[in-house]
Amino acid sequence: MRNKYGIEHNSPPSLELTTMVGCPLMSSFCPQKTLKSNYGKQEKYLKISDLKKILKKIPSNTEIHFSGMSEPWANPDCTKMLKIVLELALM
């Protein structure tokens, strides 16, 4: 398979999920101050309903990665989200 730039690759598509913006951990290597200034001071969580909408729109062979610019399990629904993804065999 070739990507849009004509480069050959055999990897399945992947999706990196950021489960929240405004991580409370404030790790020194993470740009949370910049993110909070762009998205507001309040923490914003990915909702299970939004995750389900996203999963309906992606190819069935997509690899899902819980990562991004926050600690995924700072979102209280992250374990439920992981279960949904695993039930769809998208990891």
N, C-alpha and C positions, 0 to 999 in steps of 0.2 A: 504494500500500500504506500502511496506517496502523499505527503502532506501538501498544503496549498503552495509551498515553496518548491515542490518537486523533489524533496528529500525522501528517500526510501526509509520506511520504518515498519516494524512489525508489532509495536506495542499497542495494546488496546487503549481507548480513550480513558482519561482519568478526570476526576472532579475533586478538587480540594474544598472541603467544607469548613468554613469559619463559623463556629456555632454561636459566637457573640462578638460584638464590638464593644470595647471598653472593658477589657479584662481587668479584674481587680488585683491580680498578682503583681503587676507593674515590674516585671523582670527587667533588669538593666539593659539587656540586649534587644528588647522589644519596643517598637516605637508607639507605645500607647498614648503618650501625650499628643503626638501628631494626629493619631486616629481620633482621639477624643475631641481635638480641636476641629477636625473636619466633620465629625458625625454627631457632635454634642456631648455634653458631660455625662448624660445618663447611659447606663449599660443597656444594650439592645441585644436581645436573644433571638436566635433562629427558632421559629416555632415549628412544632411537629407538622402542623397543617401545611406550612410553606415547604418543609422538606418533602412531604408527599407530592406536592405539586412539581417540585424540581425533579424528583425521581421518575415521574410520569413522562417527562420531556427529554430524557437522556437515553442513549442507546443501551440495550440490555447488557452489553459486555463492558460497560464503563466501570472502572475501578474507583471506589470512593475512599478518600483519605480524610480523616478527621484531623485537621491541623489548622493552618492559617495563622492569623494574627491574634490568637488568644489561646488559652488553655481550654481545650474542648470540654472538659468535665467541669469547668466553672459554670457552664449552662446546666441547670438542674435536670433538664430533659435529655441530656446527651446519651445516657445509657439506653433510654427508650428509643432514641434515634438509631443507635448502633443495632439494636435488636431488629428494627424495621429494615435496615440495610442488609443485615445478615439473612433475614427471612427472604429477601429478594435475591440473595446470593450475589451481591454487588461488591464484594470485597476480595 
